[in-house]
Amino acid sequence: MLKDEIKDFCPKPFKIFDLWMDDPECLKIVSEAWAEQPNIGTRRDCWLLNKLKNVKGALKAWSKKKFGKIDDEIEELKIAALNLELKAETSPLSDSELQSWKENRKAWMTKENMKKRMLKQKSRIRWAIDGDENTKFIHAIIRNNYNKCNIRGLTINGCWNENPLDIKEEAVRHFSSLFEEKDGFRPSLSDLSYPSISHHDAESLEVKFTEQKS
């Protein structure tokens, strides 16, 4: 049986690509978003939370604008470079055409490497040899990782349940039961007597060190 259904488990965890750290715009985006002062009152925990939300939102918007159409951009640059290469097979290229070919080829390779780095981080595997890539294999690893982390449903009270709200409540209940304190014997140290030093000896432990002999 094949069933295609969208499950909403609330916002997905936010992740940063290593590729972003190499882009000078990234630090600027973070600095500007962090400098914003959201209206959050005086609670320091909310102040920090909302600042992090600002940074997250700014980075997501910047990433979508910067890398959201990277496949289309690669294809356009690739076609432009290959068309000039085909033309060069029949007639010499002019200086402007040769310069255009170099720029398109360089931009094509740059964006191709960006895409490879993002796929590599998504798949969380390492190439056997740097630069050696099997795109079909990498995408299969990414899909497999997604499927392993995605909870389709749980058996709750003997019944299969695919409701996201019920699944989250059952997960919270299960792990809460693992860490809750059970009733039982707990040893006490209140009735034990230990030898102690005098008040004078205790004060002498905090006396500043001097070169004079006592």
N, C-alpha and C positions, 0 to 999 in steps of 0.2 A: 504494500500500500504506500503510495506516494502522497505526502501532504505538505503543501507549501503554506506556511502561516507565519506572520510576523509577530514576535513576542517582544513586548516592551518591558525591559528590566531597568528602566530609568537610565540616566546618563552613563556613558561608557567611561572607564578610567582614562585620564589624560596622560599621554606619553610624549616625551620629547625625542626627536630624532637627533642622532649625533651630527648629522649633516647640518642642522641648524646652527650649531656652534661655530661653524666655519664661515658663516655669513655675517658680515658686519652689521647688517640691518637687524639681526636678531637681538643683539645687545641694546640697540637703540629702542626697539619695540618694548623690550622688558623694562628699560629705565623709564620710558615715558609712561607705561602702564602702572608701574610701581609708584611713580610720583603723584598719580591722581589721588585725590582725597575723597573717598566715598562717604556718603552721609550715613554713618553707622552708630552714632552716639559715642559713649565713653568706654564701652567694654573693649578691653585690649584683645581678647580672643576673637571677637567679631571683626575688629579692626584688621587683624592679620588675615583672617579668613577672606574678607572682601578684597583685600589687596591681592591675594593669591588668585581670586576669581578674576580680577581685572587683568592680571598677567596671562592667565589661561585663555580668556576670551580674546585678548589682543593677539596672542601667538596663533590661536586657531584661525582667526580671520586672516592674519598675515600668511600663514602656511597655505591656506586655501587659494589665496591670490597668487602666491609665489610658485607653488608646486601643483595646484589643482588641475592644471591643463598640461602637465608635463608630457604626457603621451602625444597629444596633438602637436605640441611644439616640436617634439623630436621628429615626428612624421613630416612636418612642414620643412624643417631644416634638412632632413634626409633627402626629400624629394628635390629641393632646390640645389643641393650639392650634387646629387646624381644626375640631374638634368644638365648641369654644366660639364660634368665628366663625359656624358654622352656627346655633348656638342664638341668637346675637345678631341674626340676620336675622328671627327670629320673635318674640323677646321681649328686653327689656333685661336686661343682665347685672348681677348683684349686685356689690357692691364686692369681695367675696372672689373671685368668678369673674373679674372684670376684672383683679384683681391676679394671679391664677393664669394668665390668658391672657398678660399681659405677661411674666411669668417664663418660661413655656414658650416663648414666641416668642423671647425674648432668648437662652435656652439653646440653642434650635434653631439660630439664626443663628450663635451662637458655635461650636458643634460642627461646623456645616456649613463654616464658614471654616477650622477646624482640618483637616478632611478635605481641603479644596481645597489647603491649603498642603502637606500631605503628598503629595498626588497630583502637585502641581507639582514638588516636589523629586525624586520618583521618576522623573518623565518627563524631567527635566532640560531643559525648554524654558521659554520665556517667553511669556506671553500678549501678544497685540498691544495690547490695552487692559487695564489693571488691572481685574480682576473679570470679564472676558469669558472664558467657559469653554465648551468642548465636551467633555463627559465621555467620550463615545464615542471621540473623537479622542485624548484624553489617555490612556485605557486602551490604545488601540492603540499609542501611542508607548511606553508602559511594556512591553507585550508584545514589541514589536520590539526594544527595548533588551535585554531578557532573552534573546531568541533570538540576538542578535548576540554576546552575551557567553557563551553556553552552547555548549560544545564537545560535539557529539553523538558524534563519533568521529574517528579519524585513520587514514590509510593508513600502516601500519607494515610495512616489509619486503614491500611489494607487496600486503598484505592489509588489508581494512577491519576496524578493531578498535574496539569500543565499550566495552571494559573500562576503568573509571575508573583503576585502578591502572596499566595499561599506557599509557594516555594521559598520565598525569602523569609517568611515567618517561621517555616519549619526549620530552615537552616539556622536561624537565630536561636530557636528553642533547643535544637540539637547541641550546638556548641556551648550555649549557656549551661546546659545540664552537665557538660564535661568539666566545666571550671567552677561550678558552684560548690560551696562548702557543705560537706555532709555532716550530719550530727554524729558525734562520737567522742571518745575520750581525748582530751587535750591536756598534756602535762602543764603544771603550773610551777613557777619559780618563786612564788610569794612566800612559801613556808621554809625556804632554804636559807641557811645562814652561811655567809662567806666571811673569811677574815678580812678586815679592812685596816687601812693606815689611819693615823691620827690626823687631825685637822692641820697641825703644824707641819707634818710631813707632806701633806697634800699641797700646802702653799709653797713648800721648798722646791717642789717639782717645777714650779713656774718662775722661779727666780732667774734673773738674767745671768748669763755666763760672764764670769770675770777671770782675769789671769791670777788673781790672788788666791792663795790656798786657804781653804776653810779650816 
